[in-house]
Amino acid sequence: VFLVSSMNRHISILKLRVHAAYIRYVTNGEWPDVPPDDEAWDTPLLQRSQWYDLFDKEQRAEAVRGVWGVLTHQMRATGQIDTDMKT
């Protein structure tokens, strides 16, 4: 999950990584019989970039590169069929 956070003239890019087994546990209450190999499968991981000042041209260019990287990642071909989310 990616999020672009803003405050006044600053933006930051956040990335949240959640293991599929953890999502299954949270949505269905199904604890895995065999824990995944990843030791931190039950701990969401949040990463954040620095705060970019959009009035500074170097930081603005770096922020655009970061947002462009997120869009490139989201538009990549994965070979998987999209699935509907349960509501």
Summary of the structure (lengths in Angstrom):
residues: 87
radius of gyration: 16.9
end to end distance: 17.5
largest distance: 52.0
contacts: 163
relative contact order: 0.20
helix: 31%
strand: 23%
